[in-house]
Each structure stands twice: as structure tokens, then as C-alpha cells.
Amino acid sequence: AALADLILPDATYLERWDWEDMVSPTQVGEHILRQSFIKPLGEARDLGDVVIDLADRMGMPLGIGSSKEEFVKKSCEKTAKKIQGFPGFDYMKKHGVWTDPKAKPDYYGYKKTVLDVSKEPVTVGGVQYADMSEPEKVSPHMGDDVLYDKETGVFWHWKHSKAKDAEEAMKKGYTNTKNAYKGYVGQLIGDKVYKGFKPDKLNKSGYFELYSMLLKNKGFAPLPTYVPIPEHQKMKSDDLILTTYKIAVHIHSRSQNCKWLSEMYHDNPGWINPKTAAARGIKNGDKIKVKSYIGEITTKARVTEKIMPGVIAISHSVGHWEYGRYASGKKAPFGHDNDPDLKLMWWKNHGVHANWIIPNSPDPINGQQRWMDTVVKVTKA
């Protein structure tokens, strides 16, 4: 936003139409409609309305109506055609939620049987099979392009993958064929093929995997394995570990322009144990420097028994350098001074962000950033 030429005021969740997708605690599907509770204030507009309007002006209409509300209404009509008993837009507008009264909870989906030759022998090409001693010969019963993978016990449609032909798919195998997971059929256990845990995005088997062939093929440990953090093995006696955390009154670092929330929490001292602080001559409220190998920040010390020795904890919920006056104290280039609440903003400190001293060092397997183990030195400023 700091680099934008124009910032459009979007509607809040109370001011827009949409569909909601929540996880049902009862395992029964729910249709949930969000509707505008009040009209958008000022010049705010739902991004959906903006996109529909832009598409019309550019001569390539989206075909979903002239507004987000009309889009929701049309999608209700389509849903009613596909789902028997779905009551339609007027009902959803009045009640907000609809659940099929005939639907039953879908528990233990992984136990569902795709094929069970123990109960009824399978005939493929005129040959009858009463067991799974030769599963690769039974696989055509589930489709002409279905293959059996000996390594994983998975039956899969090779045509759904990136394989050129069946021969290539068989040679590479399920695990090593790109997009093979899209053709997953089921997992063989004994004489039954179960639905199992259907894979998503990766060529995993239908098992709840503890041993991963995918990790093994990439050169990583196939079983859950503890690997010491190299930097922690080399720590000196005066080094500490920096960790970050989210506080209760903010949404990570996205709610700091909410005036009341920032009034409640706008500074983030470094939490440090009394023993760790005493060894460095640090008292509660002192200014401290926290330094890693990529930089340093200055904050205040909060000396407390609530944090263990050898660690310093700094919240990641504040410390903006943009995002408006309530979040950063910095006025936007075209900001106005007509907000009556500005005179009520009594705080001057907006915190400091620990990201400046946390190196970009993601986990090599899952890609997640390492937020909790940066080695730092802490001194009195």
C-alpha cells in the first residue's frame, strides 16, 4: 500500500455479500450465505463489485450479473438445480444457513471400501479372481487405465497424470509420476481396496503416512526425525534464542490501524527472565539492544518469570513502518487530518518489528520460515 498510486476503500465483512465455507463440526455439509448488514460507509465498495464493474467497462463482462449480490443470487439458483431440496435465494437471505435434513454425518471416510474381492470374486477378461495375490491383474476392473503400484499399494488412473502412456507410468511408478495423485483410486490392504486418506497436491499413498517415500526420494529422512539446529550447537555462553508470538488483541500484524486495538497494545517489549536479565545488568523497563548476524533492534525489557532463561520473546503484532498513523505514527502521502479520533491518540511509541533481525531461512522440507530459533545477543542500550 505504501507504493500504491491509489488505495481503494474495501467494504468490511458487515457490508458485503458472499458465500462462506466453514468446516462443519458435525461432518454434515452446510450452505452459508453472508449478506450486507449495512450499506458500505463513505466511498467504500466491495472488491467483487469493483471487479465486475471493471470487467464491464473493459468490454469483457464476467457473466455473473452487475453486482456481488446478483452473483450470490445466481449461484443460489444454480445450487438449487444441482441439489435436491435446496431452498434458493429467498430462504438463504432470510435464514442465512441451510443443511440438508436427510444428510448424515460422514465419519471414517478412509474406511470406505472401493473393492472387496473376499466377499465377491472379481472377473476381469473372463478370468475370476478371489484374492489379491495378483492385484495388477485386478486393477482393470476399476477402469481400463487403472494401474497397481507395488511400492505403495496404490491403485491409480495413469491418464490423470503427466505420463505419456501406460508404459511410462508403470516404469516411473505412482510416487515418481507427476500429478499421479490426481488419479488416486484407493489403497490396498489385505484383500480390500480402501478409500484411505485421499492425497492432495502430492503423490502420497492412502495411508496415514509415518514413513514417506517422497521424503526419501528427495534425500530427507523418511521417518519423523529430530535434527539439532546448527546455530544452537554453536551458541556462546552469552547468546540467547529469539522467539516471537502473537498477542490476543491483534490479528497477527494486520489490525494495527484499528484505533481501539492499537490503543490497548502498541508497544512490544522484549520478555526476558530475571536470571537472564541480571546476568546482563538489565532491569525491568531498561532499553535493550537485540542483535543477530543480520542486524539489530532496540526495545524495552520486560523482566518476568513468565519466560524461561536463555530466551528473549518479542511480539510480532506491532512495529509497522507504514499502515497509517495509528499503526506506525506515519501519515499517508494524501492522508487528511479530519479524523476526530486523532486528538485521542495519546501514544507515541508504535513498537519495533523483530523481522528485521530474523534471517530468511525457511525449512527445506515444508518451506516454512524459522521464526522461533534465531540466535541473538542482548545488551543494555
Backbone hydrogen bonds in HBPLUS format (Angstrom, degrees):
<---DONOR---> <-ACCEPTOR-->    atom                        ^
c    i                          cat <-CA-CA->   ^        H-A-AA   ^      H-
h    n   atom  resd res      DA  || num        DHA   H-A  angle D-A-AA Bond
n    s   type  num  typ     dist DA aas  dist angle  dist       angle   num
A0004-ALA N   A0001-ALA O   3.20 MM   3  5.02 160.7  2.24 100.3 106.2     1
A0045-ARG N   A0009-PRO O   2.96 MM  36  6.51 149.7  2.05 160.8 162.6     2
A0015-GLU N   A0012-THR O   2.98 MM   3  5.25 162.2  2.01 112.7 118.5     3
A0037-PHE N   A0014-LEU O   2.74 MM  23  5.30 150.5  1.83 139.1 149.2     4
A0038-ILE N   A0014-LEU O   3.29 MM  24  6.50 151.8  2.37 151.7 157.1     5
A0018-ASP N   A0034-ARG O   2.94 MM  16  4.98 154.2  2.00 140.4 136.2     6
A0034-ARG N   A0018-ASP O   2.76 MM  16  4.98 167.3  1.78 149.4 150.0     7
A0020-GLU N   A0032-ILE O   2.97 MM  12  5.25 164.7  1.99 147.8 145.9     8
A0027-GLN N   A0024-SER O   3.24 MM   3  5.24 165.0  2.27 105.2 109.7     9
A0106-ASP N   A0027-GLN O   3.29 MM  79  5.49 153.0  2.37 123.6 128.5    10
A0031-HIS N   A0098-TRP O   2.93 MM  67  5.20 165.7  1.95 156.0 160.2    11
A0098-TRP N   A0031-HIS O   2.90 MM  67  5.20 150.2  1.99 145.0 153.9    12
A0033-LEU N   A0096-GLY O   2.83 MM  63  5.13 168.7  1.84 156.4 159.7    13
A0044-ALA N   A0041-LEU O   3.05 MM   3  5.82 158.5  2.10 146.5 149.0    14
A0049-ASP N   A0046-ASP O   2.95 MM   3  5.30 120.9  2.31 106.3 120.4    15
A0050-VAL N   A0046-ASP O   3.09 MM   4  6.51 154.3  2.16 151.0 158.9    16
A0051-VAL N   A0047-LEU O   2.90 MM   4  6.17 161.8  1.94 155.9 159.6    17
A0052-ILE N   A0048-GLY O   3.07 MM   4  6.24 164.0  2.10 149.1 153.2    18
A0053-ASP N   A0049-ASP O   2.99 MM   4  6.10 159.4  2.03 145.6 151.5    19
A0054-LEU N   A0050-VAL O   2.86 MM   4  6.09 160.3  1.90 151.6 157.2    20
A0055-ALA N   A0051-VAL O   2.96 MM   4  6.12 163.9  1.98 151.1 155.2    21
A0056-ASP N   A0052-ILE O   3.10 MM   4  6.33 157.4  2.16 145.7 151.4    22
A0057-ARG N   A0053-ASP O   3.01 MM   4  6.27 160.6  2.05 150.9 156.1    23
A0058-MET N   A0054-LEU O   2.92 MM   4  6.13 142.5  2.06 148.3 158.8    24
A0060-MET N   A0055-ALA O   2.95 MM   5  5.28 159.5  1.99 163.6 157.9    25
A0059-GLY N   A0056-ASP O   3.12 MM   3  5.24 159.3  2.16 105.0 110.3    26
A0071-PHE N   A0067-SER O   3.04 MM   4  6.36 150.9  2.12 144.5 153.0    27
A0072-VAL N   A0068-LYS O   2.96 MM   4  6.27 158.9  2.01 151.8 156.3    28
A0073-LYS N   A0069-GLU O   2.96 MM   4  6.22 154.5  2.03 145.1 152.6    29
A0074-LYS N   A0070-GLU O   2.86 MM   4  6.10 160.4  1.90 151.1 155.6    30
A0075-SER N   A0071-PHE O   2.94 MM   4  6.16 157.1  1.99 149.3 155.8    31
A0076-CYS N   A0072-VAL O   3.02 MM   4  6.23 141.8  2.17 140.7 150.7    32
A0077-GLU N   A0073-LYS O   3.14 MM   4  6.50 152.3  2.22 144.9 151.7    33
A0078-LYS N   A0074-LYS O   3.02 MM   4  6.38 153.8  2.09 149.1 155.9    34
A0079-THR N   A0075-SER O   2.93 MM   4  6.06 155.1  1.99 141.6 148.8    35
A0080-ALA N   A0076-CYS O   2.94 MM   4  6.17 152.9  2.01 148.0 155.0    36
A0081-LYS N   A0077-GLU O   3.31 MM   4  6.61 139.1  2.49 136.5 146.0    37
A0081-LYS N   A0078-LYS O   3.12 MM   3  5.20 128.0  2.40  95.7 109.1    38
A0082-LYS N   A0078-LYS O   3.24 MM   4  6.58 138.8  2.42 142.0 152.7    39
A0082-LYS N   A0079-THR O   3.07 MM   3  5.18 128.9  2.34  97.6 111.2    40
A0083-ILE N   A0079-THR O   2.84 MM   4  5.93 155.2  1.90 160.6 166.8    41
A0086-PHE N   A0083-ILE O   3.18 MM   3  5.71 166.4  2.20 131.4 133.1    42
A0092-MET N   A0088-GLY O   3.16 MM   4  6.38 165.7  2.18 151.8 156.3    43
A0093-LYS N   A0089-PHE O   2.78 MM   4  5.93 155.1  1.84 156.9 164.0    44
A0094-LYS N   A0090-ASP O   3.14 MM   4  6.31 144.9  2.27 138.5 147.0    45
A0094-LYS N   A0091-TYR O   3.09 MM   3  5.19 122.7  2.43  96.0 110.4    46
A0095-HIS N   A0091-TYR O   2.80 MM   4  5.98 167.6  1.81 161.9 165.4    47
A0096-GLY N   A0092-MET O   2.66 MM   4  4.68 140.0  1.82 120.5 133.6    48
A0103-ALA N   A0100-ASP O   3.07 MM   3  5.34 154.6  2.13 109.9 117.8    49
A0111-LYS N   A0108-TYR O   3.00 MM   3  5.56 156.8  2.05 115.0 122.1    50
A0112-LYS N   A0109-GLY O   3.19 MM   3  5.58 164.4  2.22 112.1 117.0    51
A0196-GLY N   A0110-TYR O   2.98 MM  86  3.94 144.3  2.11 126.3 119.4    52
A0195-LYS N   A0112-LYS O   2.77 MM  83  5.46 154.5  1.83 162.2 166.2    53
A0114-VAL N   A0193-VAL O   2.60 MM  79  5.30 158.7  1.64 158.1 165.1    54
A0115-LEU N   A0193-VAL O   3.25 MM  78  4.99 153.5  2.32 131.1 134.8    55
A0193-VAL N   A0115-LEU O   2.74 MM  78  4.99 162.0  1.77 154.2 157.5    56
A0117-VAL N   A0191-ASP O   3.39 MM  74  6.08 149.1  2.50 176.2 167.6    57
A0122-VAL N   A0129-TYR O   2.84 MM   7  5.15 143.7  1.97 156.2 153.4    58
A0129-TYR N   A0122-VAL O   2.64 MM   7  5.15 158.8  1.69 150.6 158.4    59
A0124-VAL N   A0127-VAL O   2.85 MM   3  5.35 156.6  1.90 157.4 154.2    60
A0127-VAL N   A0124-VAL O   3.07 MM   3  5.35 164.0  2.10 113.0 116.9    61
A0137-LYS N   A0134-GLU O   2.97 MM   3  5.71 152.5  2.05 120.8 128.5    62
A0138-VAL N   A0135-PRO O   3.03 MM   3  5.00 137.9  2.21  97.4 109.8    63
A0139-SER N   A0135-PRO O   3.09 MM   4  6.26 136.3  2.29 149.8 160.3    64
A0141-HIS N   A0138-VAL O   2.95 MM   3  5.81 157.4  2.00 129.0 135.5    65
A0142-MET N   A0139-SER O   2.91 MM   3  5.66 159.7  1.95 125.7 131.1    66
A0143-GLY N   A0140-PRO O   3.02 MM   3  4.94 163.0  2.05 104.6 109.5    67
A0146-VAL N   A0143-GLY O   3.13 MM   3  5.25 168.0  2.15 113.1 114.8    68
A0158-TRP N   A0145-ASP O   3.21 MM  13  6.09 160.0  2.25 157.5 151.7    69
A0147-LEU N   A0156-TRP O   2.82 MM   9  5.47 163.3  1.84 155.2 155.7    70
A0156-TRP N   A0147-LEU O   2.96 MM   9  5.47 157.4  2.01 150.3 157.7    71
A0149-ASP N   A0154-VAL O   2.87 MM   5  5.31 160.4  1.90 154.1 160.8    72
A0153-GLY N   A0149-ASP O   2.74 MM   4  5.41 146.7  1.84 155.5 166.2    73
A0188-LEU N   A0153-GLY O   2.84 MM  35  5.25 173.5  1.84 158.6 160.8    74
A0155-PHE N   A0186-GLY O   2.99 MM  31  5.46 166.0  2.01 155.7 159.4    75
A0185-VAL N   A0155-PHE O   2.82 MM  30  5.34 152.0  1.90 159.4 150.9    76
A0157-HIS N   A0183-GLY O   2.72 MM  26  4.36 160.1  1.76 122.3 126.6    77
A0160-HIS N   A0157-HIS O   3.31 MM   3  5.82 157.6  2.36 111.2 117.2    78
A0161-SER N   A0158-TRP O   2.99 MM   3  5.41 161.3  2.03 114.0 120.0    79
A0162-LYS N   A0178-LYS O   2.95 MM  16  5.43 155.8  2.01 160.3 158.0    80
A0169-ALA N   A0165-ASP O   3.09 MM   4  6.37 160.2  2.13 149.4 155.5    81
A0170-MET N   A0166-ALA O   2.89 MM   4  6.08 156.3  1.94 149.7 155.3    82
A0171-LYS N   A0167-GLU O   2.99 MM   4  6.18 152.1  2.07 144.2 152.2    83
A0172-LYS N   A0168-GLU O   2.95 MM   4  6.14 167.4  1.96 155.3 157.8    84
A0173-GLY N   A0169-ALA O   2.82 MM   4  5.68 151.2  1.90 140.2 149.7    85
A0180-ALA N   A0177-THR O   3.16 MM   3  5.52 146.8  2.28 139.7 133.6    86
A0182-LYS N   A0179-ASN O   3.12 MM   3  5.74 153.8  2.19 114.2 120.8    87
A0183-GLY N   A0180-ALA O   2.93 MM   3  5.58 155.6  1.99 118.6 125.7    88
A0184-TYR N   A0181-TYR O   3.20 MM   3  5.12 168.0  2.21 105.8 108.3    89
A0187-GLN N   A0194-TYR O   2.74 MM   7  5.16 158.0  1.79 150.8 156.5    90
A0194-TYR N   A0187-GLN O   2.77 MM   7  5.16 158.4  1.82 152.5 145.3    91
A0189-ILE N   A0192-LYS O   2.87 MM   3  5.57 169.0  1.88 169.7 173.4    92
A0192-LYS N   A0189-ILE O   3.24 MM   3  5.57 163.0  2.27 125.8 128.6    93
A0197-PHE N   A0206-GLY O   2.81 MM   9  4.64 171.0  1.82 126.0 127.3    94
A0204-LYS N   A0202-LEU O   2.81 MM   2  5.56 140.1  1.97 103.1  91.5    95
A0212-SER N   A0222-PRO O   2.85 MM  10  4.75 158.9  1.89 127.9 134.7    96
A0216-LYS N   A0212-SER O   3.18 MM   4  6.43 158.4  2.23 140.8 147.1    97
A0217-ASN N   A0213-MET O   2.86 MM   4  6.05 159.6  1.90 152.2 156.7    98
A0218-LYS N   A0214-LEU O   3.21 MM   4  6.41 131.7  2.46 135.3 147.4    99
A0218-LYS N   A0215-LEU O   3.09 MM   3  5.09 132.5  2.33  95.0 108.3   100
A0220-PHE N   A0215-LEU O   2.86 MM   5  5.10 159.2  1.90 155.0 148.0   101
A0219-GLY N   A0216-LYS O   3.04 MM   3  5.18 159.9  2.08 106.2 111.9   102
A0232-HIS N   A0229-ILE O   2.94 MM   3  5.38 127.3  2.23 111.1 125.1   103
A0233-GLN N   A0229-ILE O   3.25 MM   4  6.62 139.7  2.42 150.2 161.7   104
A0233-GLN N   A0230-PRO O   3.09 MM   3  5.22 131.3  2.34  98.7 111.8   105
A0234-LYS N   A0231-GLU O   3.19 MM   3  5.28 141.5  2.35  96.0 106.7   106
A0235-MET N   A0232-HIS O   3.48 MM   3  5.15 169.9  2.49  97.7 100.0   107
A0239-ASP N   A0236-LYS O   3.07 MM   3  5.32 167.5  2.09 114.6 118.0   108
A0240-LEU N   A0376-VAL O   2.80 MM 136  5.29 166.4  1.81 159.7 162.8   109
A0376-VAL N   A0240-LEU O   2.84 MM 136  5.29 167.8  1.85 149.9 154.1   110
A0241-ILE N   A0310-GLY O   3.08 MM  69  6.46 157.4  2.13 142.6 148.4   111
A0312-ILE N   A0241-ILE O   2.99 MM  71  6.23 157.8  2.04 147.9 149.0   112
A0242-LEU N   A0374-THR O   2.76 MM 132  5.17 173.5  1.76 159.9 161.6   113
A0243-THR N   A0312-ILE O   2.97 MM  69  6.37 157.4  2.03 155.3 160.4   114
A0314-ILE N   A0243-THR O   3.00 MM  71  6.51 153.9  2.06 158.7 163.5   115
A0316-HIS N   A0245-TYR O   3.02 MM  71  5.96 158.9  2.07 151.7 155.7   116
A0254-ARG N   A0251-ILE O   2.84 MM   3  5.62 173.5  1.84 150.9 153.2   117
A0258-CYS N   A0255-SER O   3.09 MM   3  5.61 159.4  2.13 115.6 119.4   118
A0262-SER N   A0258-CYS O   3.02 MM   4  6.22 163.9  2.05 163.1 168.1   119
A0263-GLU N   A0259-LYS O   2.92 MM   4  6.14 139.7  2.08 143.9 155.9   120
A0264-MET N   A0260-TRP O   3.11 MM   4  6.41 148.9  2.21 143.6 150.8   121
A0265-TYR N   A0261-LEU O   3.01 MM   4  6.33 152.3  2.09 145.6 153.4   122
A0270-GLY N   A0300-LYS O   2.71 MM  30  6.08 160.0  1.75 171.9 173.2   123
A0302-ARG N   A0270-GLY O   2.88 MM  32  5.72 167.0  1.89 141.3 138.2   124
A0271-TRP N   A0313-ALA O   2.83 MM  42  5.01 162.0  1.87 154.3 150.0   125
A0313-ALA N   A0271-TRP O   3.10 MM  42  5.01 156.9  2.15 134.4 141.5   126
A0272-ILE N   A0302-ARG O   3.00 MM  30  6.10 159.8  2.04 147.2 147.1   127
A0304-THR N   A0272-ILE O   2.98 MM  32  6.09 155.0  2.04 144.0 152.2   128
A0277-ALA N   A0273-ASN O   2.81 MM   4  6.05 158.7  1.86 159.3 166.6   129
A0278-ALA N   A0274-PRO O   2.81 MM   4  5.89 163.8  1.84 149.3 153.7   130
A0279-ALA N   A0275-LYS O   3.18 MM   4  6.33 155.4  2.24 144.6 150.0   131
A0280-ARG N   A0277-ALA O   2.95 MM   3  5.31 150.0  2.05 108.6 118.2   132
A0282-ILE N   A0277-ALA O   2.92 MM   5  4.83 172.7  1.93 139.8 137.3   133
A0281-GLY N   A0278-ALA O   3.13 MM   3  4.94 166.8  2.15 103.7 107.5   134
A0286-ASP N   A0283-LYS O   3.04 MM   3  5.63 164.2  2.06 140.4 141.5   135
A0285-GLY N   A0301-ALA O   2.81 MM  16  5.11 166.9  1.83 145.8 149.4   136
A0301-ALA N   A0286-ASP O   2.81 MM  15  5.45 143.5  1.94 152.1 164.3   137
A0381-ALA N   A0287-LYS O   2.83 MM  94  5.29 168.0  1.84 127.8 130.1   138
A0288-ILE N   A0299-THR O   2.74 MM  11  5.56 169.1  1.75 162.0 164.2   139
A0299-THR N   A0288-ILE O   3.03 MM  11  5.56 157.2  2.09 154.6 161.4   140
A0289-LYS N   A0379-THR O   2.78 MM  90  5.32 163.1  1.80 156.0 162.0   141
A0379-THR N   A0289-LYS O   3.03 MM  90  5.32 156.5  2.08 146.0 153.6   142
A0290-VAL N   A0297-ILE O   2.91 MM   7  5.43 166.0  1.93 158.7 163.1   143
A0297-ILE N   A0290-VAL O   2.98 MM   7  5.43 152.8  2.05 144.6 151.9   144
A0291-LYS N   A0377-LYS O   2.90 MM  86  5.21 167.9  1.91 153.4 157.5   145
A0377-LYS N   A0291-LYS O   2.82 MM  86  5.21 150.6  1.91 143.1 152.4   146
A0292-SER N   A0295-GLY O   2.85 MM   3  5.50 159.8  1.89 171.7 176.6   147
A0327-ALA N   A0324-GLY O   3.22 MM   3  5.57 129.0  2.50 103.8 116.3   148
A0328-SER N   A0324-GLY O   2.84 MM   4  5.89 164.3  1.86 162.5 168.0   149
A0329-GLY N   A0325-ARG O   2.77 MM   4  3.88 130.5  2.01 102.7 115.5   150
A0335-GLY N   A0332-ALA O   2.96 MM   3  4.83 168.7  1.97 113.7 114.4   151
A0342-LEU N   A0339-ASP O   3.11 MM   3  5.75 167.5  2.12 121.4 125.4   152
A0344-LEU N   A0341-ASP O   2.89 MM   3  5.18 149.5  1.98 108.1 118.1   153
A0345-MET N   A0342-LEU O   3.17 MM   3  5.39 161.0  2.21 106.2 112.0   154
A0357-ILE N   A0354-ALA O   3.01 MM   3  5.77 158.1  2.06 122.3 127.9   155
A0358-ILE N   A0355-ASN O   3.23 MM   3  5.06 160.3  2.28 100.3 106.2   156
A0363-ASP N   A0368-GLN O   2.73 MM   5  5.34 162.7  1.76 147.0 149.7   157
A0367-GLY N   A0363-ASP O   2.95 MM   4  4.82 135.9  2.15 128.9 138.0   158
